[in-house]
Amino acid sequence: MEKQSIKLDISTYTILKVIGILVFVFFIFLIREVLILLTISFILAAALEPVVDRLQTKLKFPRWAGVLTIYILFIAAVFGFINLIAPVLSEQVRTLIANKDIYIGDIRAFISTWPQDYQDQLNNLINSLPSLFQGWQLGGVSDRVFGFFTGIGSFVVVFVISAYVLSLKNGMKQTVSAFVPESRRKIFIKVFGEITRKMSLWFRGQLILSLSVGLATFIGLWIMHIPYALILALIAAFTELIPMVGPILGAIPAVIVALFISPVMAVIVGIFYIFVQQTENHVLVPQIMRKAVGLNPVIIITAMLIGAKLFGIIGVILAVPVASSIHVIIKEWPAIKQTNSKGGGKVGN
């Protein structure tokens, strides 16, 4: 049998090109947190740009005044929301702490009718509650404080960048098109305009989801005669904007309030919140986002799962707008490819 020899000829340019790609990928990995902040800033700017444009054209607001108005209204809404719920939650928590022995006794009496295995597990959980705070050593507290201020800093950076972009006329297009060659700028503006429109629709979809969850929560709590139903519904609507952990955070105050009525009612309220969350995840999110960004519900759910796996909560937040942007690019790819070939021809000549 005759042996065949294969000669592999790799040029120096190819080796350098592969090394360059690897270095670029490694660099992107190193600055991934910065890229996430920039992505969130551009998504926020893209979502708010139509509102700023409308304030400028309809109400004759200068762009800077429109941006400032939106930010002031947002900050006022957040502080108003906090001032609305803080006294109620503080009162409820103080009452709960003062009567903790009574409530623990009620819970023990409630679970005494359960099978013995469940009773043992729940009793162990109740007995371990006081020791939960013993793990808060100085290092852990300092890490949490550092993480808190880091989060505040990131929040400020996002708002500053998005405010700067919004203050410019067609700021999104101007900012990003500065990095695009003139020969490809026309198709880029078309694609980017469609991406901006999708992001704006996604942001509106988020608001619709928040209002829907808030309304459903208010109706359910009102039917169950839970005190402070409106405030608890506002909490649920606000925390709905936080993916994954948001529904859990929104359910905790309601379960605490229901606990003042009876342990059974606390369980019922918890089950109700789980039902609302599951309905939102499997019905509202796919349908509303499909109408908002034009993506198939399966693609939306898959994108959110991938985002959660890669980047956690931030990944879930960015999943739908990133997926919709990729969808627009794929849809316009023939025109982009044609423009690239024409641009490449010009360069070669």
C-alpha positions as CSV (number, residue, x, y, z in Angstrom):
1,M,0.0,0.0,0.0
2,E,1.5,3.3,-1.1
3,K,1.8,5.9,1.7
4,Q,0.5,9.3,1.0
5,S,2.1,12.3,2.6
6,I,0.2,15.5,3.3
7,K,2.1,18.7,3.3
8,L,0.6,21.4,5.5
9,D,1.7,24.9,4.5
10,I,0.7,27.6,6.9
11,S,1.8,31.1,6.2
12,T,3.1,33.5,8.8
13,Y,0.1,35.8,8.0
14,T,-2.3,33.0,8.9
15,I,-0.6,32.3,12.2
16,L,-0.6,36.0,13.1
17,K,-4.2,36.2,12.1
18,V,-5.2,33.3,14.4
19,I,-3.1,34.8,17.3
20,G,-4.8,38.2,16.7
21,I,-8.2,36.6,16.9
22,L,-7.4,34.8,20.1
23,V,-6.0,37.9,21.7
24,F,-9.1,39.9,20.7
25,V,-11.4,37.2,22.2
26,F,-9.3,37.2,25.4
27,F,-9.5,41.0,25.5
28,I,-13.3,40.9,25.0
29,F,-13.5,38.5,27.9
30,L,-11.4,40.8,30.2
31,I,-13.7,43.8,29.5
32,R,-16.9,41.9,29.4
33,E,-18.3,43.8,32.4
34,V,-17.6,47.1,30.6
35,L,-19.3,45.8,27.5
36,I,-22.4,44.8,29.5
37,L,-22.6,48.3,31.0
38,L,-22.3,49.8,27.5
39,T,-24.9,47.4,26.1
40,I,-27.4,48.3,28.9
41,S,-26.7,52.0,28.3
42,F,-27.4,51.7,24.6
43,I,-30.6,49.7,25.2
44,L,-31.8,52.3,27.7
45,A,-31.0,55.1,25.3
46,A,-32.7,53.2,22.4
47,A,-35.8,52.6,24.5
48,L,-36.1,56.3,25.6
49,E,-35.1,58.0,22.3
50,P,-38.6,57.9,20.8
51,V,-39.9,59.5,24.0
52,V,-37.3,62.3,23.9
53,D,-38.0,62.8,20.1
54,R,-41.7,63.2,20.9
55,L,-41.0,65.7,23.6
56,Q,-38.8,67.7,21.2
57,T,-41.2,67.6,18.3
58,K,-44.6,67.8,20.0
59,L,-43.9,69.9,23.1
60,K,-40.9,71.8,21.7
61,F,-38.6,70.7,24.5
62,P,-34.9,71.0,24.0
63,R,-33.3,67.6,23.9
64,W,-31.4,68.1,27.1
65,A,-34.6,69.3,28.8
66,G,-36.5,66.2,27.6
67,V,-33.8,63.9,28.9
68,L,-33.7,65.7,32.2
69,T,-37.5,65.6,32.5
70,I,-37.5,61.8,32.0
71,Y,-34.8,61.2,34.5
72,I,-36.4,63.5,37.1
73,L,-39.7,61.7,36.7
74,F,-38.0,58.3,37.0
75,I,-36.1,59.3,40.2
76,A,-39.3,60.9,41.6
77,A,-41.3,57.7,40.9
78,V,-38.6,55.5,42.6
79,F,-38.4,57.8,45.7
80,G,-42.2,58.1,45.9
81,F,-42.6,54.4,45.7
82,I,-40.0,53.8,48.5
83,N,-41.7,56.5,50.7
84,L,-45.0,54.8,50.0
85,I,-44.1,51.3,51.0
86,A,-41.3,51.9,53.6
87,P,-43.6,52.9,56.5
88,V,-46.0,50.0,55.9
89,L,-43.2,47.4,55.6
90,S,-41.3,48.8,58.6
91,E,-44.5,48.6,60.8
92,Q,-45.2,45.1,59.6
93,V,-41.7,43.8,60.2
94,R,-41.6,45.4,63.7
95,T,-44.9,43.7,64.6
96,L,-43.7,40.4,63.2
97,I,-40.5,40.5,65.3
98,A,-42.4,41.5,68.4
99,N,-44.8,38.6,68.0
100,K,-42.4,36.1,66.5
101,D,-43.0,33.5,69.3
102,I,-46.8,33.6,68.7
103,Y,-46.4,33.2,65.0
104,I,-43.9,30.4,65.3
105,G,-46.3,28.6,67.7
106,D,-49.1,29.0,65.1
107,I,-46.9,27.6,62.4
108,R,-45.9,24.6,64.5
109,A,-49.6,24.0,65.3
110,F,-50.4,24.3,61.6
111,I,-47.7,21.8,60.5
112,S,-48.5,19.3,63.3
113,T,-51.2,17.8,61.1
114,W,-48.6,17.1,58.3
115,P,-46.7,13.8,57.9
116,Q,-43.9,13.3,60.4
117,D,-41.1,13.6,57.8
118,Y,-42.3,17.1,56.8
119,Q,-42.8,18.1,60.4
120,D,-39.2,17.2,61.2
121,Q,-37.8,19.1,58.2
122,L,-39.9,22.3,58.9
123,N,-39.1,22.2,62.6
124,N,-35.4,22.0,61.8
125,L,-35.8,25.0,59.5
126,I,-37.6,27.0,62.1
127,N,-35.0,26.2,64.7
128,S,-32.2,27.2,62.4
129,L,-33.6,30.7,61.7
130,P,-31.8,32.5,64.6
131,S,-28.4,31.1,63.4
132,L,-28.8,32.5,59.9
133,F,-27.2,35.8,60.8
134,Q,-24.2,34.2,62.6
135,G,-22.4,33.7,59.3
136,W,-22.2,37.4,58.7
137,Q,-18.5,38.0,59.6
138,L,-16.7,41.2,59.1
139,G,-15.3,40.1,55.7
140,G,-18.7,39.1,54.4
141,V,-20.2,42.4,55.5
142,S,-17.4,44.4,53.8
143,D,-17.8,42.4,50.6
144,R,-21.5,43.2,50.6
145,V,-21.0,46.9,51.2
146,F,-18.4,46.9,48.4
147,G,-20.7,45.1,46.1
148,F,-23.5,47.6,47.0
149,F,-21.4,50.6,46.1
150,T,-20.1,48.9,43.0
151,G,-23.7,48.4,41.9
152,I,-24.5,52.0,42.6
153,G,-21.5,53.1,40.5
154,S,-22.6,50.9,37.6
155,F,-26.1,52.3,37.8
156,V,-24.7,55.9,37.6
157,V,-22.5,55.0,34.7
158,V,-25.4,53.5,32.8
159,F,-27.5,56.6,33.3
160,V,-24.7,59.1,32.4
161,I,-23.8,57.3,29.2
162,S,-27.4,56.9,28.1
163,A,-28.1,60.6,29.0
164,Y,-25.2,61.7,26.9
165,V,-26.4,59.7,23.9
166,L,-30.0,60.9,24.3
167,S,-28.9,64.5,24.4
168,L,-27.7,64.3,20.8
169,K,-30.0,64.4,17.8
170,N,-30.1,60.9,16.5
171,G,-27.6,60.2,19.2
172,M,-27.7,56.4,18.9
173,K,-26.9,56.5,15.1
174,Q,-24.3,59.2,15.5
175,T,-22.5,57.5,18.4
176,V,-22.3,54.1,16.8
177,S,-22.0,55.1,13.1
178,A,-18.8,56.9,14.0
179,F,-17.1,53.5,14.0
180,V,-18.6,52.4,10.6
181,P,-16.9,53.1,7.3
182,E,-18.8,55.6,5.1
183,S,-19.3,53.0,2.3
184,R,-21.3,50.9,4.7
185,R,-23.0,53.6,6.7
186,K,-26.3,53.7,4.7
187,I,-27.1,50.0,5.3
188,F,-25.9,50.3,8.9
189,I,-28.3,53.2,9.6
190,K,-31.1,51.1,8.2
191,V,-30.3,48.0,10.3
192,F,-29.5,50.0,13.4
193,G,-32.8,52.0,13.1
194,E,-34.7,48.7,13.0
195,I,-32.7,47.4,16.1
196,T,-33.5,50.7,17.9
197,R,-37.2,50.3,17.1
198,K,-37.2,46.7,18.4
199,M,-35.5,47.8,21.7
200,S,-38.0,50.5,22.2
201,L,-40.8,48.0,21.7
202,W,-39.1,45.6,24.1
203,F,-39.0,48.3,26.8
204,R,-42.7,49.0,26.3
205,G,-43.3,45.2,26.6
206,Q,-41.5,45.2,29.9
207,L,-43.8,48.0,31.1
208,I,-46.9,46.1,30.0
209,L,-45.7,43.0,31.8
210,S,-45.1,45.0,35.0
211,L,-48.6,46.6,34.8
212,S,-50.2,43.2,34.0
213,V,-48.6,41.5,37.0
214,G,-49.4,44.5,39.3
215,L,-53.1,44.4,38.2
216,A,-53.4,40.6,38.6
217,T,-51.7,40.8,42.0
218,F,-54.0,43.5,43.2
219,I,-57.2,41.7,42.1
220,G,-56.0,38.4,43.7
221,L,-55.0,40.1,47.0
222,W,-58.2,42.1,47.1
223,I,-60.4,39.0,46.6
224,M,-58.5,37.3,49.5
225,H,-59.0,40.5,51.7
226,I,-55.3,40.9,52.3
227,P,-54.4,44.3,53.9
228,Y,-52.5,46.8,51.9
229,A,-53.4,45.1,48.6
230,L,-52.7,48.1,46.5
231,I,-49.2,48.7,48.0
232,L,-48.3,45.1,47.7
233,A,-49.4,45.1,44.1
234,L,-47.2,48.1,43.4
235,I,-44.3,46.2,44.9
236,A,-45.0,43.2,42.7
237,A,-45.2,45.5,39.6
238,F,-41.9,47.2,40.5
239,T,-40.0,44.0,41.3
240,E,-41.4,42.5,38.0
241,L,-38.8,44.6,36.3
242,I,-36.1,42.5,38.0
243,P,-35.7,39.2,36.2
244,M,-35.6,35.9,38.1
245,V,-35.4,37.2,41.7
246,G,-37.9,40.0,41.2
247,P,-41.1,37.8,41.7
248,I,-39.6,36.3,44.9
249,L,-38.8,39.8,46.3
250,G,-42.3,40.9,45.4
251,A,-43.9,37.9,47.2
252,I,-42.0,38.2,50.5
253,P,-43.9,41.3,51.8
254,A,-47.3,39.8,50.8
255,V,-46.5,36.5,52.6
256,I,-45.4,38.5,55.7
257,V,-48.6,40.5,55.7
258,A,-50.7,37.3,55.2
259,L,-48.9,35.7,58.1
260,F,-50.6,38.2,60.4
261,I,-53.9,36.7,59.4
262,S,-52.9,33.1,59.6
263,P,-50.2,30.6,58.5
264,V,-52.8,29.0,56.2
265,M,-53.4,32.4,54.5
266,A,-49.6,32.9,54.1
267,V,-49.4,29.6,52.3
268,I,-52.3,30.5,50.1
269,V,-50.8,33.8,49.2
270,G,-47.4,32.2,48.5
271,I,-49.2,29.7,46.1
272,F,-51.0,32.6,44.5
273,Y,-47.7,34.4,43.8
274,I,-46.2,31.2,42.3
275,F,-49.2,30.9,40.1
276,V,-48.9,34.5,38.9
277,Q,-45.2,34.0,38.3
278,Q,-45.6,30.8,36.3
279,T,-48.4,32.4,34.2
280,E,-46.2,35.4,33.5
281,N,-43.2,33.2,32.6
282,H,-45.0,30.8,30.3
283,V,-47.9,32.9,28.9
284,L,-47.4,36.6,29.2
285,V,-43.7,36.9,28.5
286,P,-43.6,34.9,25.3
287,Q,-46.9,36.4,23.9
288,I,-46.2,40.1,24.8
289,M,-42.6,39.9,23.8
290,R,-43.5,38.2,20.5
291,K,-45.8,41.0,19.6
292,A,-43.3,43.6,20.8
293,V,-40.1,42.3,19.1
294,G,-41.6,39.8,16.6
295,L,-39.8,36.8,17.9
296,N,-41.2,33.3,18.3
297,P,-42.0,32.4,22.0
298,V,-39.6,29.4,21.8
299,I,-36.8,31.7,20.7
300,I,-37.5,34.1,23.5
301,I,-37.5,31.4,26.2
302,T,-34.4,29.8,24.7
303,A,-32.6,33.2,24.6
304,M,-33.6,33.9,28.3
305,L,-32.3,30.5,29.3
306,I,-29.0,31.0,27.5
307,G,-28.7,34.5,29.0
308,A,-29.3,33.2,32.5
309,K,-26.7,30.4,32.0
310,L,-24.0,32.8,30.7
311,F,-24.5,36.0,32.7
312,G,-27.2,35.4,35.3
313,I,-29.7,38.1,36.0
314,I,-28.0,40.6,33.6
315,G,-28.2,37.9,30.9
316,V,-31.9,37.5,31.3
317,I,-32.4,41.3,31.1
318,L,-30.3,41.5,27.8
319,A,-31.6,38.2,26.3
320,V,-34.6,39.5,24.4
321,P,-33.1,42.8,23.0
322,V,-29.9,40.9,22.0
323,A,-31.9,38.1,20.3
324,S,-34.1,40.7,18.5
325,S,-30.9,42.5,17.3
326,I,-29.5,39.3,16.0
327,H,-32.8,38.6,14.3
328,V,-32.7,41.9,12.5
329,I,-29.1,41.4,11.4
330,I,-29.9,37.9,10.0
331,K,-32.9,39.4,8.2
332,E,-30.8,42.1,6.6
333,W,-27.8,39.9,6.0
334,P,-28.1,39.7,2.2
335,A,-28.1,43.5,2.0
336,I,-25.2,43.7,4.4
337,K,-23.2,41.1,2.5
338,Q,-23.9,42.8,-0.8
339,T,-22.6,46.1,0.7
340,N,-19.5,44.4,2.1
341,S,-18.7,42.9,-1.3
342,K,-19.0,46.3,-3.0
343,G,-16.9,47.9,-0.2
344,G,-14.3,45.2,-0.5
345,G,-14.1,45.7,-4.3
346,K,-13.4,49.4,-3.8
347,V,-10.7,48.7,-1.3
348,G,-9.1,46.2,-3.6
349,N,-9.0,48.7,-6.5
